[in-house]
Amino acid sequence: MTIHRIAKPALWTLALAVAAVLVIVYGSFDPATAPFPRCPFKMLTTFDCPGCGSQRAIHALLHADIAGAWRANAMMVIMLPIVAVLITAGMLRNKAPRFYNAVNSRTIAYSVLAATITWWIGRNIF
């Protein structure tokens, strides 16, 4: 057994443990009132970055408040299924290389980048 075969399960276990801790923390504490980290971009510029409100959105989603999550950061709510597809594609990279390549294409990457920039500008104008 190679180091790579040992390290991969350990990394997945670590990732799952970190995710579980984050779910517990964000599910237990409201980022709007708890001392969570603030956005450095917003603190410096007073403008929202594309991720501003994501902590509140995650908290709302963990409490099945989709409307609240949408109000906090609609882009994050939209991106969750896309991130899930990207993670799935990464896990199936060797078993489904065509799926992996399709999901990780330049077209998809540029589309997500364009949507993020549009969201960033739009949320600060309106």
Stockholm file with secondary structure:
# STOCKHOLM 1.0

chainA/1-126         MTIHRIAKPALWTLALAVAAVLVIVYGSFDPATAPFPRCPFKMLTTFDCPGCGSQRAIHALLHADIAGAWRANAMMVIMLPIVAVLITAGMLRNKAPRFYNAVNSRTIAYSVLAATITWWIGRNIF
#=GR chainA/1-126 SS CCHHHHHHHHHHHHHHHHHHHHHHHHHHSCTTTSCCCCCHHHHHHSSCCTTTTHHHHHHHHHTTCHHHHHHHHHHHHHHHHHHHHHHHHHHTTTTCHHHHHHHTSHHHHHHHHHHHHHHHHHHHHC
#=GC SS_cons         CCHHHHHHHHHHHHHHHHHHHHHHHHHHSCTTTSCCCCCHHHHHHSSCCTTTTHHHHHHHHHTTCHHHHHHHHHHHHHHHHHHHHHHHHHHTTTTCHHHHHHHTSHHHHHHHHHHHHHHHHHHHHC
//
